[in-house]
Amino acid sequence: MLYASFYNYIRCEMNASSHTVSAYKGDIEQFRNFIRRSVRPDDNPALVTLADVRLWAARLSADGISTASIKRKTQALRALFHYLERRHGFTSNPAAEFRTPRLETVLPDFVREEEICSILDSPLADEDSFIEYRDRLIINMIYTTGMRAAELIGLKNSSIDAGRSELKVLGKRNKERIIPYGEELRQMIEHYIRLRNRTVGTLSPGDAFFVRPDGQPLYYMLVYRIVRGTLSGAGVRSPKRSPHVLRHSFATDMLNNGADLPAVSELLGHTSLATTQRYTHLTYRELQKNYKLAHPRALKKED
């Protein structure tokens, strides 16, 4: 079946992550269901037209789906038909002709530097509690390295190079990158390993670095709850309190403190500088705010 061959293509040949494959499949299957229920019983992709895509987008919009989500869903269709053109002789890409409304620029949420530092500098109730110390290390590691939650979960014991103070991270499309870390994180890693060995025993180099008390690896919702619980308990002002917000905070604070854009892009594992560029808008917004608050002439009223 053509749909199944596309899912296999992005998984095996494009080396997409399981999350990406699942997202593409979910969007495309949603479109197929719409076609069968509202347009015609046959969801053969060869019969799909631009009108079908427009009708689906209109239904999504009427159901309250955001413009950003509609754009993402139609991009999945665009990728499907691009594949069918290249591999199965299709002569058109109906989704490529569809244009979503222009998106408003939405700046990433981030935790302010003083807020995250307050969290990381606050003493733990019990430094020898495996779970409490592990959770603090998770917060510190995401914020000080900018890694994604999936990358943190995927860390192996062999990913940690204590001698060089470096982490080897496996990012999107299985692309490896090296992230350096400082003395504070080095000491925390060493203490965590001692607590982990005492709690679950010595693990092999190929085992997960972050584990639960039973020795099993972490999963995304657990990491999300750890981050959200910590940020909410500290009363941070960011409306979003997810692991990705800590990643945004890493990038924002690096740029605010003078790091080069290409260096930050490399540390984040971005394939394009344009992706990292959005953080410069955040830093510029903060610069404007600080200027207006601090400069004696900034608030001078016009005569």
Long-range contacts (C-beta under 8 A, 24 or more apart in sequence): 2-45, 2-84, 2-88, 3-28, 3-32, 3-45, 3-80, 5-87, 5-88, 6-79, 6-80, 6-83, 6-84, 9-83, 9-87, 10-79, 10-83, 14-173, 15-173, 15-174, 16-173, 17-150, 17-172, 17-173, 19-150, 20-172, 23-72, 23-76, 24-76, 24-79, 24-80, 27-72, 27-73, 27-76, 27-77, 28-76, 28-77, 28-80, 30-73, 31-56, 31-73, 31-77, 34-59, 45-80, 45-81, 45-84, 45-90, 46-90, 48-81, 48-94, 49-94, 50-94, 50-97, 50-98, 52-94, 53-77, 53-94, 53-95, 53-97, 53-98, 54-98, 57-98, 57-100, 67-100, 67-101, 67-103, 68-103, 68-106, 70-100, 71-100, 71-103, 74-98, 74-100, 105-278, 105-281, 107-278, 107-281, 107-282, 107-285, 108-245, 108-248, 108-252, 108-278, 108-279, 108-282, 109-238, 109-239, 109-240, 109-245, 109-248, 110-238, 110-245, 110-248, 110-249, 110-252, 110-282, 111-143, 111-231, 111-236, 111-238, 111-245, 111-246, 111-249, 112-236, 112-237, 112-238, 112-249, 113-249, 113-253, 113-256, 115-234, 115-236, 115-237, 116-143, 116-236, 116-246, 116-249, 118-234, 119-230, 119-231, 119-234, 119-236, 122-234, 127-191, 128-195, 129-195, 130-195, 130-196, 130-198, 130-199, 130-213, 131-213, 133-188, 133-191, 133-192, 133-195, 134-192, 134-195, 134-196, 134-210, 135-226, 135-230, 136-188, 137-188, 137-189, 137-192, 138-210, 138-223, 138-226, 138-227, 139-226, 139-227, 139-230, 139-246, 140-184, 140-185, 140-188, 141-181, 141-185, 142-227, 142-243, 142-246, 142-247, 142-250, 143-246, 143-249, 143-250, 144-181, 144-182, 144-184, 144-185, 144-250, 145-169, 145-179, 145-181, 145-185, 145-250, 145-267, 146-179, 146-247, 146-250, 146-251, 146-254, 146-264, 146-267, 146-268, 147-179, 147-247, 148-243, 148-244, 148-247, 148-269, 149-220, 149-223, 149-224, 149-243, 149-244, 150-220, 151-269, 152-210, 152-218, 152-223, 152-243, 153-208, 153-210, 153-217, 153-218, 153-219, 153-220, 153-223, 154-208, 155-208, 155-209, 155-210, 156-205, 156-206, 156-207, 156-208, 156-209, 157-203, 157-204, 157-205, 157-206, 157-207, 157-208, 157-209, 158-205, 158-206, 159-209, 160-189, 160-209, 162-186, 162-189, 162-190, 169-269, 171-269, 172-269, 175-269, 177-266, 177-267, 177-269, 179-267, 248-279, 248-282, 251-276, 251-279, 252-279, 252-282, 252-283, 252-286, 255-279, 255-280, 255-282, 255-283, 256-283, 256-286
